Amino acid sequence: MKRVILVAPLLLAVVAVAQQAPQPPKPAFQSNLVERAQAPTYSDIYCSGFVTNENINEQNAVAGGVNSPNETLYGTGAHIFINGSGFQEGALYSIVRPVRDPNHYEPFAGQKSAISAMGETYADIGRIRVVALRGSMAVAEVEFTCQSITVGDFAIPFREHGPVAFRKNTTMERFPSGPGRVSARIVLAREFDTMVGTGQKVYINAGADKGIKVGDYFRAVRGNDPAKIDPVDATAMKAPVGDDTQVHAGKVNKAIAAQMPLRNLGQMIVLNVTPTSSTAMITNALEPIQVGDQVELENEGGQ
């Protein structure tokens, strides 16, 4: 019994010391969001398409294939015939297709003029290798396709894309503290989508003319200014707000809404650059990104 009485004060003393020991501080709240982003694949890089004001040779065109005219779509492994000149056996060529948006609705005012200022829109269709020359025709084997090659698509010399410096982990500030180095806009999306998310491709009206290069990161941003957001969303400014029990009902003030901070919608990495545009892949999206949203070239360190 005496032994128990002697040990008890010692235990109480240890507990008291432990309670007095400084505790590690709780981590401060951080507004930055960390995402494991999606890396571009070979198909992402070579099937992303582009918009350019450069002169693309449209003289060498797909004339048909082994089973013409009964077959008009060609995939990997098929042999096709290219009508034109300047071909060399063993040479690689990219198959591209000038495309137009079949939709007549503009997701933002002035979209068509913005695209026209950038140049012609092309889809990447695939890659071929010339295996024989027969008169004015080149016989080519299809080595890779993004989608089916068809009659009328154009063959241009293949250009190897440089490596893309991808961030495996990236930090995004939800409400950026300052503007990016270059401000531009998403004017078009691949397949003419109007809302896009992670993995999808968009075309931005800033290219080599503004110092953009492959591997650069843009962030998409959007504010609450009713004069700059989607017109349908802006109609919500007229809706009643507040609570039925409020003595003084609140009201959305357009001038104050215009001063609210921009929010970061997501990040995108530049895959291809022309003089007037950049093709970018969205690596992560916090919410749906819309054609017409503003983008900012991130400063060093992802801010």
C-alpha positions in Angstrom: 0.0 0.0 0.0 2.9 2.4 0.8 4.4 1.6 -2.6 1.3 2.7 -4.4 1.1 5.9 -2.4 4.7 6.8 -3.3 4.2 6.2 -7.1 1.0 8.2 -7.4 2.6 11.6 -6.8 5.3 10.8 -9.4 2.7 10.0 -12.0 0.8 13.2 -11.2 4.0 15.2 -11.6 4.7 13.6 -15.1 1.2 14.5 -16.2 1.6 18.0 -15.0 4.9 18.5 -16.9 3.3 17.0 -20.1 0.4 19.5 -19.8 2.8 22.4 -19.4 4.9 21.4 -22.5 4.4 23.7 -25.5 2.1 22.2 -28.1 2.9 22.4 -31.8 1.1 25.3 -33.5 -1.9 24.4 -35.6 -1.2 24.9 -39.3 -2.4 28.2 -40.7 -5.2 28.3 -43.2 -3.9 28.2 -46.8 -6.0 29.2 -49.7 -3.7 27.6 -52.3 -5.1 24.4 -53.8 -2.7 21.6 -54.7 -3.7 19.2 -57.6 -2.0 16.3 -59.2 -2.5 17.5 -62.8 -3.0 15.4 -65.9 0.1 15.1 -68.0 -0.2 15.5 -71.8 0.1 12.2 -73.8 1.5 11.7 -77.3 -2.1 12.0 -78.6 -2.7 15.2 -76.7 0.3 16.8 -78.3 -0.1 15.6 -81.8 -4.0 15.7 -82.0 -4.6 19.1 -80.4 -5.1 21.1 -83.6 -4.0 24.7 -84.1 -5.0 28.2 -85.4 -2.6 30.0 -87.6 -2.2 32.9 -90.0 0.8 31.2 -91.6 0.5 29.9 -95.2 -0.4 26.2 -95.1 0.2 24.3 -98.3 -3.1 22.9 -99.4 -1.9 21.6 -102.8 -1.2 18.0 -101.7 -4.5 16.3 -100.8 -5.7 12.8 -100.1 -7.2 11.5 -103.3 -8.4 8.1 -102.1 -7.2 4.7 -101.1 -6.9 1.1 -102.2 -10.7 0.5 -102.2 -11.8 3.8 -103.7 -14.5 4.8 -104.3 -16.1 2.3 -102.0 -14.0 3.4 -99.1 -13.5 7.0 -98.0 -12.3 6.7 -94.4 -8.8 5.5 -93.5 -7.2 4.5 -90.3 -3.8 3.2 -89.0 -2.2 0.7 -91.4 -4.2 1.7 -94.4 -2.5 2.7 -97.7 -3.7 5.9 -99.2 -2.9 8.0 -102.4 -1.9 11.6 -102.1 -2.2 13.8 -105.2 0.4 16.6 -105.5 4.1 17.2 -105.9 7.4 17.4 -103.9 7.0 14.0 -102.2 10.0 11.9 -101.2 10.0 8.2 -100.4 10.4 7.6 -96.7 9.3 11.1 -95.8 6.8 11.8 -93.0 3.8 14.0 -93.5 1.1 15.3 -91.2 -2.5 15.1 -92.3 -4.5 18.2 -91.4 -7.9 19.5 -92.1 -9.2 23.1 -92.2 -12.4 23.1 -90.1 -15.3 25.4 -89.5 -17.8 25.6 -86.6 -21.2 24.3 -87.8 -22.8 26.2 -85.0 -23.9 29.8 -85.6 -24.2 30.9 -82.0 -21.3 32.9 -80.5 -20.5 31.9 -76.9 -19.3 35.4 -76.5 -19.8 38.6 -78.5 -17.1 39.0 -81.2 -16.0 35.4 -81.2 -16.0 35.1 -85.0 -14.0 38.2 -85.5 -11.5 37.1 -82.8 -11.0 33.7 -84.6 -10.6 35.5 -88.0 -7.9 37.7 -86.5 -6.0 34.6 -85.4 -6.2 32.9 -88.8 -7.4 29.5 -90.1 -8.4 26.7 -87.8 -6.9 23.3 -88.5 -7.6 19.9 -87.0 -4.7 17.4 -86.6 -5.9 14.2 -88.3 -2.8 11.9 -88.4 0.6 11.0 -89.7 1.7 9.1 -92.9 4.9 7.8 -94.4 5.4 7.9 -98.2 6.3 4.4 -99.4 6.3 4.8 -103.2 5.9 7.4 -105.9 3.7 6.6 -108.9 3.3 9.5 -111.4 1.6 12.4 -109.8 0.5 10.2 -106.9 2.3 9.3 -103.7 1.5 6.0 -102.0 1.6 6.4 -98.3 1.0 4.2 -95.2 -1.0 5.6 -92.3 1.1 5.3 -89.2 -1.0 7.2 -86.7 -4.4 8.7 -86.6 -6.3 11.1 -84.3 -9.5 10.4 -86.2 -10.3 8.9 -89.6 -8.5 10.4 -92.6 -10.8 11.2 -95.5 -10.7 12.4 -99.1 -9.7 16.1 -99.3 -7.5 16.2 -96.2 -4.1 17.9 -96.8 -0.6 16.5 -96.3 2.1 18.8 -95.0 5.6 18.0 -93.9 5.7 16.4 -90.5 7.1 18.6 -87.7 8.4 17.0 -84.6 7.0 18.7 -81.5 9.5 19.7 -78.8 9.3 18.3 -75.2 6.7 19.8 -72.9 8.0 20.8 -69.4 5.1 19.5 -67.3 4.6 20.1 -63.6 3.7 16.8 -61.9 2.3 18.8 -58.9 1.1 22.3 -59.1 -0.2 24.9 -56.7 -3.1 27.2 -57.7 -4.1 30.3 -55.9 -7.9 30.4 -55.9 -8.0 34.2 -55.9 -4.9 35.4 -57.6 -3.2 38.4 -55.9 -2.1 40.0 -59.1 -2.5 39.9 -62.9 -0.5 37.4 -65.0 2.3 38.5 -67.4 0.0 38.3 -70.4 -3.8 38.6 -70.5 -5.7 36.9 -73.3 -8.9 34.9 -74.0 -10.1 31.4 -74.9 -11.6 32.1 -78.2 -12.3 28.5 -79.3 -12.2 24.9 -78.1 -11.3 21.7 -79.9 -14.4 20.0 -81.4 -16.1 23.4 -81.0 -17.2 22.7 -77.4 -18.3 25.8 -75.4 -17.6 24.4 -71.9 -14.5 22.4 -71.2 -12.7 20.6 -68.4 -9.6 18.7 -67.6 -7.8 17.1 -70.6 -9.6 19.2 -73.2 -7.9 21.5 -75.6 -8.5 25.2 -76.1 -7.2 28.0 -78.4 -6.0 31.2 -77.0 -5.5 34.5 -78.9 -1.9 35.0 -77.8 1.0 33.3 -79.4 4.7 33.8 -80.3 3.8 37.4 -81.1 3.4 37.9 -77.3 6.3 35.7 -76.2 4.3 32.6 -75.5 6.2 29.3 -75.8 5.5 25.6 -75.4 5.4 24.6 -71.7 4.1 27.9 -70.5 1.1 27.8 -68.1 -2.0 29.9 -68.3 -4.7 30.1 -65.7 -8.4 30.7 -66.6 -10.0 33.5 -64.5 -13.5 34.8 -64.2 -14.9 37.7 -62.2 -18.4 38.9 -61.3 -18.7 42.0 -63.5 -22.1 41.6 -65.2 -20.7 43.4 -68.3 -18.0 40.6 -68.8 -19.7 37.4 -67.7 -22.0 35.2 -69.8 -25.2 37.2 -70.6 -27.4 34.4 -69.3 -25.5 34.4 -66.0 -25.8 38.2 -65.9 -29.6 38.0 -65.8 -29.3 36.7 -62.2 -28.4 40.2 -61.2 -32.1 41.1 -61.6 -33.3 38.2 -59.4 -34.5 39.0 -55.8 -31.9 38.3 -53.1 -31.7 38.0 -49.4 -34.1 36.4 -46.9 -37.8 37.0 -46.3 -37.1 37.9 -42.7 -34.6 40.7 -43.5 -35.8 44.2 -42.5 -33.5 45.7 -45.1 -33.3 43.4 -48.1 -30.0 43.2 -49.8 -29.4 44.0 -53.4 -26.7 42.9 -55.8 -24.8 46.1 -56.8 -23.4 45.9 -60.3 -20.6 48.4 -59.5 -19.5 46.4 -56.4 -19.8 43.1 -58.4 -17.3 44.5 -60.9 -14.8 45.1 -58.2 -14.9 41.6 -56.7 -11.7 39.6 -57.1 -11.1 37.2 -60.0 -11.3 33.6 -59.2 -9.0 30.9 -60.6 -11.0 28.4 -62.7 -8.1 26.1 -63.6 -4.7 25.7 -65.3 -3.6 24.8 -68.8 -0.3 24.0 -70.4 0.7 25.3 -73.8 1.2 22.4 -76.3 1.7 24.3 -79.5 2.3 27.9 -80.5 1.8 29.8 -83.8 2.5 33.5 -84.4 -1.0 34.5 -83.4 -2.3 31.7 -81.1 -1.6 29.1 -78.5 -3.1 25.6 -78.2 -3.3 24.6 -74.6 -4.5 21.5 -72.7 -6.4 22.0 -69.4 -4.4 20.1 -66.8 -7.0 20.7 -64.0 -10.2 22.5 -63.6 -11.9 23.6 -60.4 -15.2 24.3 -62.2 -16.3 24.3 -65.9 -14.3 26.6 -68.1 -16.1 28.5 -70.8 -15.1 29.7 -74.3 -14.7 33.4 -73.8 -13.1 33.2 -70.3 -10.1 35.3 -69.7 -6.7 33.7 -69.3 -3.5 35.0 -67.7 0.0 33.7 -68.3 1.3 32.6 -64.9 4.3 34.3 -63.3 7.3 32.2 -62.3 6.4 29.8 -59.5 2.9 29.3 -60.7 1.5 32.5 -59.3 
